[in-house]
Amino acid sequence: MLITDHNVRETLDICDIAYIVGDGQIIASGSPDAILTNQKVRDVYLGADFRL
């Protein structure tokens, strides 16, 4: 299944593996926990103040 959504909280709740795309490239992939702790994902997509 492919989900394209910007609601990170709800999307990661239903995913086993996530792929994060930035500027047309996959910048990270992995479990929701790995995605949330990935510094590049935080810098590019989530922002420094993101909290679950």
C-alpha distance matrix in Angstrom:
0.0 3.8 6.5 10.0 12.6 16.0 16.5 16.2 17.6 15.2 12.0 13.3 14.4 11.0 9.6 11.0 10.7 10.9 12.0 14.7 16.0 19.7 21.8 19.2 19.0 16.8 19.3 17.8 15.1 15.2 15.3 15.7 19.4 19.6 18.1 20.5 23.4 22.8 25.8 24.4 21.4 24.1 26.4 24.1 21.5 22.4 26.2 28.9 29.2 25.6 25.8 23.5
3.8 0.0 3.8 6.6 9.7 13.1 14.2 14.1 16.2 14.3 10.8 12.4 14.3 11.6 10.0 11.9 10.7 9.5 9.8 11.9 12.7 16.3 18.2 15.8 15.9 14.1 16.6 15.6 13.5 14.5 15.0 15.1 18.8 18.7 16.5 19.0 22.0 21.0 23.6 21.9 18.9 21.6 23.6 21.0 18.4 19.7 23.4 26.4 26.9 23.4 24.1 22.2
6.5 3.8 0.0 3.8 6.1 9.6 10.6 11.0 13.1 11.1 7.8 10.3 12.2 10.1 9.3 12.1 11.3 9.4 9.9 11.1 12.1 15.3 17.5 15.7 16.2 14.5 16.5 15.5 13.9 14.8 14.9 13.9 17.7 18.1 15.4 17.2 20.6 19.9 22.3 20.7 17.4 19.6 21.7 19.2 16.2 17.1 20.8 23.9 24.0 20.5 21.2 19.3
10.0 6.6 3.8 0.0 3.8 7.1 9.2 10.1 13.0 11.7 8.8 11.4 13.9 12.6 11.8 14.7 13.3 10.4 10.0 9.8 10.0 12.6 14.6 13.1 14.3 13.2 15.1 14.9 14.2 15.8 16.3 14.9 18.5 18.5 15.4 16.9 20.2 19.2 21.0 19.1 15.8 17.9 19.5 16.7 13.7 15.1 18.6 21.9 22.2 19.0 20.3 19.0
12.6 9.7 6.1 3.8 0.0 3.8 5.6 7.3 10.1 9.1 7.0 10.1 12.4 12.0 11.9 15.3 14.3 11.4 11.5 10.6 11.3 13.3 15.6 15.0 16.1 15.0 16.0 15.7 15.4 16.6 16.5 14.3 17.6 18.2 14.8 15.6 19.1 18.6 20.2 18.6 15.0 16.4 18.2 15.7 12.3 12.9 16.3 19.6 19.4 16.2 17.4 16.1
16.0 13.1 9.6 7.1 3.8 0.0 3.8 5.6 8.9 9.2 8.0 10.4 13.0 13.6 13.6 16.8 15.7 12.5 12.5 10.6 11.3 12.4 14.8 15.2 16.3 15.4 15.6 15.5 15.8 17.1 16.9 14.3 17.0 17.6 14.0 14.0 17.5 17.1 18.1 16.7 13.1 13.8 15.5 13.2 9.6 9.9 13.0 16.3 15.9 13.0 14.5 13.9
16.5 14.2 10.6 9.2 5.6 3.8 0.0 3.8 5.7 5.9 6.1 8.6 10.3 11.6 12.4 15.8 15.6 12.9 13.9 12.6 14.2 15.5 18.3 18.7 19.4 17.9 17.8 17.0 16.9 17.3 16.3 13.2 15.7 17.1 14.0 13.3 17.0 17.4 18.7 18.1 14.4 14.5 16.8 15.3 11.5 10.5 13.6 16.3 15.3 11.9 12.5 11.2
16.2 14.1 11.0 10.1 7.3 5.6 3.8 0.0 3.8 5.7 5.2 5.9 8.4 10.3 10.4 13.4 12.9 10.3 11.7 10.4 12.8 14.4 17.6 18.1 18.1 16.0 15.5 14.1 13.9 14.1 12.9 9.7 12.0 13.4 10.3 9.6 13.3 13.9 15.5 15.3 11.5 11.7 14.5 13.5 9.8 8.4 11.8 14.2 13.6 9.9 10.4 8.9
17.6 16.2 13.1 13.0 10.1 8.9 5.7 3.8 0.0 3.8 5.6 5.6 6.4 9.3 10.5 13.4 13.9 12.2 14.4 13.6 16.4 18.0 21.4 21.8 21.6 19.3 18.5 16.7 16.1 15.4 13.3 9.7 11.6 13.9 11.6 10.1 13.8 15.3 17.2 17.7 14.0 13.6 16.8 16.4 12.9 10.6 13.6 15.3 13.8 10.1 9.1 6.5
15.2 14.3 11.1 11.7 9.1 9.2 5.9 5.7 3.8 0.0 3.8 5.6 5.2 7.0 9.1 12.5 13.6 12.3 14.8 14.8 17.3 19.4 22.6 22.5 22.5 20.2 20.2 18.3 17.1 16.3 14.2 11.0 13.6 16.0 13.8 13.0 16.8 18.1 20.3 20.5 16.7 16.9 20.0 19.1 15.4 13.8 17.0 18.9 17.5 13.8 12.8 9.9
12.0 10.8 7.8 8.8 7.0 8.0 6.1 5.2 5.6 3.8 0.0 3.8 5.4 5.6 6.5 10.1 10.5 8.9 11.3 11.7 14.3 16.8 20.0 19.5 19.3 16.9 17.3 15.4 13.9 13.5 11.9 9.2 12.5 14.3 11.9 12.1 15.9 16.5 19.0 18.7 15.0 15.9 18.9 17.6 14.1 13.2 16.8 19.1 18.5 14.7 14.4 11.9
13.3 12.4 10.3 11.4 10.1 10.4 8.6 5.9 5.6 5.6 3.8 0.0 3.8 5.4 5.1 7.8 8.4 7.4 10.4 11.1 14.4 16.9 20.5 20.1 19.3 16.3 16.1 13.6 11.9 10.7 8.6 5.6 8.8 10.8 8.9 9.2 12.8 13.8 16.7 16.9 13.4 14.3 17.7 17.0 13.8 12.5 16.1 17.8 17.4 13.6 12.9 10.3
14.4 14.3 12.2 13.9 12.4 13.0 10.3 8.4 6.4 5.2 5.4 3.8 0.0 3.8 5.8 8.4 10.5 10.5 13.9 14.9 18.1 20.7 24.2 23.8 23.0 20.0 19.9 17.2 15.2 13.3 10.5 7.8 10.3 13.1 12.0 11.7 15.1 16.8 19.7 20.3 16.9 17.4 20.9 20.5 17.2 15.5 18.8 20.2 19.3 15.5 13.9 10.5
11.0 11.6 10.1 12.6 12.0 13.6 11.6 10.3 9.3 7.0 5.6 5.4 3.8 0.0 3.8 6.9 9.3 9.8 13.3 15.0 18.0 21.0 24.3 23.3 22.6 19.6 20.2 17.5 15.0 13.3 10.9 9.2 12.4 14.6 13.6 14.2 17.5 18.7 21.8 22.0 18.5 19.7 23.0 22.1 18.8 17.8 21.4 23.1 22.5 18.6 17.4 14.2
9.6 10.0 9.3 11.8 11.9 13.6 12.4 10.4 10.5 9.1 6.5 5.1 5.8 3.8 0.0 3.8 5.5 6.4 10.0 12.2 15.4 18.7 22.0 20.8 19.6 16.5 17.1 14.3 11.4 9.8 7.8 7.1 10.6 12.0 11.1 12.6 15.6 16.3 19.6 19.5 16.3 18.0 21.2 20.2 17.3 16.8 20.5 22.3 22.3 18.5 17.8 15.1
11.0 11.9 12.1 14.7 15.3 16.8 15.8 13.4 13.4 12.5 10.1 7.8 8.4 6.9 3.8 0.0 3.8 6.8 10.4 13.3 16.6 19.9 23.3 21.9 20.2 16.7 17.2 13.9 10.6 8.0 5.8 6.9 9.8 10.8 10.9 13.0 15.3 15.9 19.5 19.7 17.0 19.0 22.2 21.5 19.0 18.6 22.1 23.6 23.9 20.3 19.5 16.9
10.7 10.7 11.3 13.3 14.3 15.7 15.6 12.9 13.9 13.6 10.5 8.4 10.5 9.3 5.5 3.8 0.0 3.8 6.9 10.1 13.3 16.7 20.0 18.6 16.6 13.0 13.6 10.4 6.9 5.0 4.7 6.6 9.6 9.3 8.9 11.9 13.9 13.7 17.2 16.9 14.4 16.9 19.8 18.8 16.8 17.0 20.4 22.1 23.0 19.6 19.4 17.4
10.9 9.5 9.4 10.4 11.4 12.5 12.9 10.3 12.2 12.3 8.9 7.4 10.5 9.8 6.4 6.8 3.8 0.0 3.8 6.5 9.8 13.1 16.5 15.3 13.6 10.2 10.8 8.1 5.4 5.5 6.2 6.5 9.9 9.2 7.3 10.3 12.8 12.0 15.1 14.3 11.5 14.2 16.8 15.4 13.2 13.8 17.4 19.5 20.5 17.2 17.6 16.1
12.0 9.8 9.9 10.0 11.5 12.5 13.9 11.7 14.4 14.8 11.3 10.4 13.9 13.3 10.0 10.4 6.9 3.8 0.0 3.8 6.5 10.0 13.1 11.7 9.8 6.5 7.7 5.8 4.3 6.8 9.0 9.5 12.4 10.7 8.3 11.6 13.7 11.8 14.4 12.7 10.2 13.6 15.5 13.5 11.9 13.5 16.9 19.3 20.8 17.9 19.1 18.2
14.7 11.9 11.1 9.8 10.6 10.6 12.6 10.4 13.6 14.8 11.7 11.1 14.9 15.0 12.2 13.3 10.1 6.5 3.8 0.0 3.8 6.7 10.2 9.8 8.3 5.6 5.7 5.3 6.2 9.1 11.1 10.6 12.9 11.2 8.0 10.6 12.7 10.4 12.3 10.0 7.4 10.7 12.2 9.9 8.3 10.4 13.6 16.3 18.0 15.4 17.3 17.0
16.0 12.7 12.1 10.0 11.3 11.3 14.2 12.8 16.4 17.3 14.3 14.4 18.1 18.0 15.4 16.6 13.3 9.8 6.5 3.8 0.0 3.8 6.7 6.0 5.3 4.4 5.6 7.3 9.1 12.4 14.7 14.4 16.7 14.8 11.6 13.9 15.7 13.1 14.1 11.0 9.1 12.4 12.8 9.6 8.8 11.9 14.6 17.7 19.6 17.4 19.8 19.9
19.7 16.3 15.3 12.6 13.3 12.4 15.5 14.4 18.0 19.4 16.8 16.9 20.7 21.0 18.7 19.9 16.7 13.1 10.0 6.7 3.8 0.0 3.8 5.4 5.4 6.4 6.1 9.1 11.8 15.2 17.5 16.8 18.6 16.6 13.3 15.0 16.4 13.5 13.4 9.9 8.8 11.6 10.8 7.3 7.6 11.3 13.2 16.3 18.6 17.1 20.0 20.8
21.8 18.2 17.5 14.6 15.6 14.8 18.3 17.6 21.4 22.6 20.0 20.5 24.2 24.3 22.0 23.3 20.0 16.5 13.1 10.2 6.7 3.8 0.0 3.8 5.6 8.4 8.9 12.3 15.0 18.5 21.1 20.6 22.4 20.3 17.0 18.8 20.0 16.9 16.5 12.8 12.2 14.8 13.3 9.7 10.6 14.4 15.8 18.9 21.3 20.2 23.3 24.3
19.2 15.8 15.7 13.1 15.0 15.2 18.7 18.1 21.8 22.5 19.5 20.1 23.8 23.3 20.8 21.9 18.6 15.3 11.7 9.8 6.0 5.4 3.8 0.0 3.8 6.9 9.0 12.1 14.0 17.7 20.4 20.3 22.6 20.4 17.4 19.7 21.1 18.1 18.3 14.7 13.9 16.9 16.1 12.5 12.8 16.4 18.4 21.6 23.9 22.2 25.0 25.5
19.0 15.9 16.2 14.3 16.1 16.3 19.4 18.1 21.6 22.5 19.3 19.3 23.0 22.6 19.6 20.2 16.6 13.6 9.8 8.3 5.3 5.4 5.6 3.8 0.0 3.8 6.0 9.1 11.2 15.0 18.1 18.5 20.4 17.8 15.2 17.9 18.9 15.6 16.1 12.6 12.2 15.6 15.1 12.0 12.6 16.1 18.2 20.9 23.5 21.8 24.3 24.8
16.8 14.1 14.5 13.2 15.0 15.4 17.9 16.0 19.3 20.2 16.9 16.3 20.0 19.6 16.5 16.7 13.0 10.2 6.5 5.6 4.4 6.4 8.4 6.9 3.8 0.0 3.8 5.7 7.4 11.2 14.3 15.0 17.0 14.4 12.0 15.0 16.1 12.9 14.2 11.1 10.3 14.0 14.3 11.8 11.9 14.8 17.3 19.8 22.2 20.2 22.3 22.4
19.3 16.6 16.5 15.1 16.0 15.6 17.8 15.5 18.5 20.2 17.3 16.1 19.9 20.2 17.1 17.2 13.6 10.8 7.7 5.7 5.6 6.1 8.9 9.0 6.0 3.8 0.0 3.8 7.2 10.7 13.7 14.1 15.3 12.4 10.0 12.7 13.2 9.7 10.6 7.4 7.2 10.9 11.1 9.1 9.8 12.6 14.6 16.8 19.5 17.8 20.0 20.6
17.8 15.6 15.5 14.9 15.7 15.5 17.0 14.1 16.7 18.3 15.4 13.6 17.2 17.5 14.3 13.9 10.4 8.1 5.8 5.3 7.3 9.1 12.3 12.1 9.1 5.7 3.8 0.0 3.8 6.9 10.0 10.8 11.9 8.9 6.9 10.2 10.7 7.7 9.8 7.9 6.9 10.6 11.9 10.7 10.7 12.4 14.9 16.7 19.1 16.9 18.5 18.6
15.1 13.5 13.9 14.2 15.4 15.8 16.9 13.9 16.1 17.1 13.9 11.9 15.2 15.0 11.4 10.6 6.9 5.4 4.3 6.2 9.1 11.8 15.0 14.0 11.2 7.4 7.2 3.8 0.0 3.8 7.2 8.8 10.6 7.9 6.7 10.5 11.4 9.4 12.4 11.2 9.7 13.0 15.0 14.0 13.1 14.3 17.3 19.0 20.9 18.3 19.2 18.5
15.2 14.5 14.8 15.8 16.6 17.1 17.3 14.1 15.4 16.3 13.5 10.7 13.3 13.3 9.8 8.0 5.0 5.5 6.8 9.1 12.4 15.2 18.5 17.7 15.0 11.2 10.7 6.9 3.8 0.0 3.8 6.5 8.0 5.7 6.1 9.7 10.5 9.6 13.2 13.1 11.4 14.1 16.8 16.3 15.1 15.5 18.5 19.7 21.2 18.3 18.6 17.4
15.3 15.0 14.9 16.3 16.5 16.9 16.3 12.9 13.3 14.2 11.9 8.6 10.5 10.9 7.8 5.8 4.7 6.2 9.0 11.1 14.7 17.5 21.1 20.4 18.1 14.3 13.7 10.0 7.2 3.8 0.0 3.8 5.4 5.1 6.2 8.7 10.1 10.5 14.3 14.9 12.8 14.7 17.9 17.8 16.1 15.6 18.6 19.6 20.5 17.3 16.8 15.1
15.7 15.1 13.9 14.9 14.3 14.3 13.2 9.7 9.7 11.0 9.2 5.6 7.8 9.2 7.1 6.9 6.6 6.5 9.5 10.6 14.4 16.8 20.6 20.3 18.5 15.0 14.1 10.8 8.8 6.5 3.8 0.0 3.8 5.4 5.0 6.2 8.7 9.9 13.4 14.2 11.4 12.6 16.2 16.2 13.9 12.8 15.9 16.9 17.4 14.0 13.3 11.4
19.4 18.8 17.7 18.5 17.6 17.0 15.7 12.0 11.6 13.6 12.5 8.8 10.3 12.4 10.6 9.8 9.6 9.9 12.4 12.9 16.7 18.6 22.4 22.6 20.4 17.0 15.3 11.9 10.6 8.0 5.4 3.8 0.0 3.8 5.4 5.2 6.3 8.6 12.0 13.8 11.7 12.2 15.8 16.7 15.0 13.4 15.8 16.0 16.5 13.6 12.5 11.0
19.6 18.7 18.1 18.5 18.2 17.6 17.1 13.4 13.9 16.0 14.3 10.8 13.1 14.6 12.0 10.8 9.3 9.2 10.7 11.2 14.8 16.6 20.3 20.4 17.8 14.4 12.4 8.9 7.9 5.7 5.1 5.4 3.8 0.0 3.8 5.5 5.3 6.0 9.8 11.3 9.8 11.1 14.3 15.1 14.1 13.2 15.5 15.8 17.2 14.7 14.5 13.8
18.1 16.5 15.4 15.4 14.8 14.0 14.0 10.3 11.6 13.8 11.9 8.9 12.0 13.6 11.1 10.9 8.9 7.3 8.3 8.0 11.6 13.3 17.0 17.4 15.2 12.0 10.0 6.9 6.7 6.1 6.2 5.0 5.4 3.8 0.0 3.8 5.5 5.2 8.6 9.2 6.8 8.5 11.7 11.9 10.5 9.9 12.7 13.7 15.1 12.3 12.9 12.4
20.5 19.0 17.2 16.9 15.6 14.0 13.3 9.6 10.1 13.0 12.1 9.2 11.7 14.2 12.6 13.0 11.9 10.3 11.6 10.6 13.9 15.0 18.8 19.7 17.9 15.0 12.7 10.2 10.5 9.7 8.7 6.2 5.2 5.5 3.8 0.0 3.8 5.7 8.2 9.8 7.3 7.2 10.9 11.9 10.3 8.4 10.7 11.1 12.0 9.2 9.3 9.1
23.4 22.0 20.6 20.2 19.1 17.5 17.0 13.3 13.8 16.8 15.9 12.8 15.1 17.5 15.6 15.3 13.9 12.8 13.7 12.7 15.7 16.4 20.0 21.1 18.9 16.1 13.2 10.7 11.4 10.5 10.1 8.7 6.3 5.3 5.5 3.8 0.0 3.8 6.1 8.9 7.9 7.5 10.7 12.6 12.0 10.4 11.7 11.1 12.7 10.9 11.1 11.6
22.8 21.0 19.9 19.2 18.6 17.1 17.4 13.9 15.3 18.1 16.5 13.8 16.8 18.7 16.3 15.9 13.7 12.0 11.8 10.4 13.1 13.5 16.9 18.1 15.6 12.9 9.7 7.7 9.4 9.6 10.5 9.9 8.6 6.0 5.2 5.7 3.8 0.0 3.8 5.6 5.4 6.3 8.8 10.2 10.4 10.0 11.3 11.4 13.9 12.3 13.5 14.4
25.8 23.6 22.3 21.0 20.2 18.1 18.7 15.5 17.2 20.3 19.0 16.7 19.7 21.8 19.6 19.5 17.2 15.1 14.4 12.3 14.1 13.4 16.5 18.3 16.1 14.2 10.6 9.8 12.4 13.2 14.3 13.4 12.0 9.8 8.6 8.2 6.1 3.8 0.0 3.8 5.4 5.0 6.1 8.6 9.8 9.5 9.6 9.2 12.4 11.8 13.8 15.5
24.4 21.9 20.7 19.1 18.6 16.7 18.1 15.3 17.7 20.5 18.7 16.9 20.3 22.0 19.5 19.7 16.9 14.3 12.7 10.0 11.0 9.9 12.8 14.7 12.6 11.1 7.4 7.9 11.2 13.1 14.9 14.2 13.8 11.3 9.2 9.8 8.9 5.6 3.8 0.0 3.8 5.4 5.0 6.0 8.0 9.2 9.7 10.5 13.9 13.2 15.7 17.3
21.4 18.9 17.4 15.8 15.0 13.1 14.4 11.5 14.0 16.7 15.0 13.4 16.9 18.5 16.3 17.0 14.4 11.5 10.2 7.4 9.1 8.8 12.2 13.9 12.2 10.3 7.2 6.9 9.7 11.4 12.8 11.4 11.7 9.8 6.8 7.3 7.9 5.4 5.4 3.8 0.0 3.8 5.5 5.3 5.3 6.3 8.1 9.8 12.4 10.8 13.2 14.4
24.1 21.6 19.6 17.9 16.4 13.8 14.5 11.7 13.6 16.9 15.9 14.3 17.4 19.7 18.0 19.0 16.9 14.2 13.6 10.7 12.4 11.6 14.8 16.9 15.6 14.0 10.9 10.6 13.0 14.1 14.7 12.6 12.2 11.1 8.5 7.2 7.5 6.3 5.0 5.4 3.8 0.0 3.8 5.7 5.6 4.6 5.1 6.1 8.8 7.8 10.5 12.5
26.4 23.6 21.7 19.5 18.2 15.5 16.8 14.5 16.8 20.0 18.9 17.7 20.9 23.0 21.2 22.2 19.8 16.8 15.5 12.2 12.8 10.8 13.3 16.1 15.1 14.3 11.1 11.9 15.0 16.8 17.9 16.2 15.8 14.3 11.7 10.9 10.7 8.8 6.1 5.0 5.5 3.8 0.0 3.8 6.1 6.6 5.4 6.5 10.0 10.2 13.4 15.8
24.1 21.0 19.2 16.7 15.7 13.2 15.3 13.5 16.4 19.1 17.6 17.0 20.5 22.1 20.2 21.5 18.8 15.4 13.5 9.9 9.6 7.3 9.7 12.5 12.0 11.8 9.1 10.7 14.0 16.3 17.8 16.2 16.7 15.1 11.9 11.9 12.6 10.2 8.6 6.0 5.3 5.7 3.8 0.0 3.8 6.5 6.7 9.3 12.2 11.6 15.0 16.9
21.5 18.4 16.2 13.7 12.3 9.6 11.5 9.8 12.9 15.4 14.1 13.8 17.2 18.8 17.3 19.0 16.8 13.2 11.9 8.3 8.8 7.6 10.6 12.8 12.6 11.9 9.8 10.7 13.1 15.1 16.1 13.9 15.0 14.1 10.5 10.3 12.0 10.4 9.8 8.0 5.3 5.6 6.1 3.8 0.0 3.8 5.9 9.3 11.1 9.6 12.7 14.2
22.4 19.7 17.1 15.1 12.9 9.9 10.5 8.4 10.6 13.8 13.2 12.5 15.5 17.8 16.8 18.6 17.0 13.8 13.5 10.4 11.9 11.3 14.4 16.4 16.1 14.8 12.6 12.4 14.3 15.5 15.6 12.8 13.4 13.2 9.9 8.4 10.4 10.0 9.5 9.2 6.3 4.6 6.6 6.5 3.8 0.0 3.8 6.8 7.8 5.8 9.0 10.7
26.2 23.4 20.8 18.6 16.3 13.0 13.6 11.8 13.6 17.0 16.8 16.1 18.8 21.4 20.5 22.1 20.4 17.4 16.9 13.6 14.6 13.2 15.8 18.4 18.2 17.3 14.6 14.9 17.3 18.5 18.6 15.9 15.8 15.5 12.7 10.7 11.7 11.3 9.6 9.7 8.1 5.1 5.4 6.7 5.9 3.8 0.0 3.8 5.6 5.7 9.4 12.2
28.9 26.4 23.9 21.9 19.6 16.3 16.3 14.2 15.3 18.9 19.1 17.8 20.2 23.1 22.3 23.6 22.1 19.5 19.3 16.3 17.7 16.3 18.9 21.6 20.9 19.8 16.8 16.7 19.0 19.7 19.6 16.9 16.0 15.8 13.7 11.1 11.1 11.4 9.2 10.5 9.8 6.1 6.5 9.3 9.3 6.8 3.8 0.0 3.8 5.7 8.8 12.2
29.2 26.9 24.0 22.2 19.4 15.9 15.3 13.6 13.8 17.5 18.5 17.4 19.3 22.5 22.3 23.9 23.0 20.5 20.8 18.0 19.6 18.6 21.3 23.9 23.5 22.2 19.5 19.1 20.9 21.2 20.5 17.4 16.5 17.2 15.1 12.0 12.7 13.9 12.4 13.9 12.4 8.8 10.0 12.2 11.1 7.8 5.6 3.8 0.0 3.8 6.4 10.1
25.6 23.4 20.5 19.0 16.2 13.0 11.9 9.9 10.1 13.8 14.7 13.6 15.5 18.6 18.5 20.3 19.6 17.2 17.9 15.4 17.4 17.1 20.2 22.2 21.8 20.2 17.8 16.9 18.3 18.3 17.3 14.0 13.6 14.7 12.3 9.2 10.9 12.3 11.8 13.2 10.8 7.8 10.2 11.6 9.6 5.8 5.7 5.7 3.8 0.0 3.8 6.9
25.8 24.1 21.2 20.3 17.4 14.5 12.5 10.4 9.1 12.8 14.4 12.9 13.9 17.4 17.8 19.5 19.4 17.6 19.1 17.3 19.8 20.0 23.3 25.0 24.3 22.3 20.0 18.5 19.2 18.6 16.8 13.3 12.5 14.5 12.9 9.3 11.1 13.5 13.8 15.7 13.2 10.5 13.4 15.0 12.7 9.0 9.4 8.8 6.4 3.8 0.0 3.8
23.5 22.2 19.3 19.0 16.1 13.9 11.2 8.9 6.5 9.9 11.9 10.3 10.5 14.2 15.1 16.9 17.4 16.1 18.2 17.0 19.9 20.8 24.3 25.5 24.8 22.4 20.6 18.6 18.5 17.4 15.1 11.4 11.0 13.8 12.4 9.1 11.6 14.4 15.5 17.3 14.4 12.5 15.8 16.9 14.2 10.7 12.2 12.2 10.1 6.9 3.8 0.0
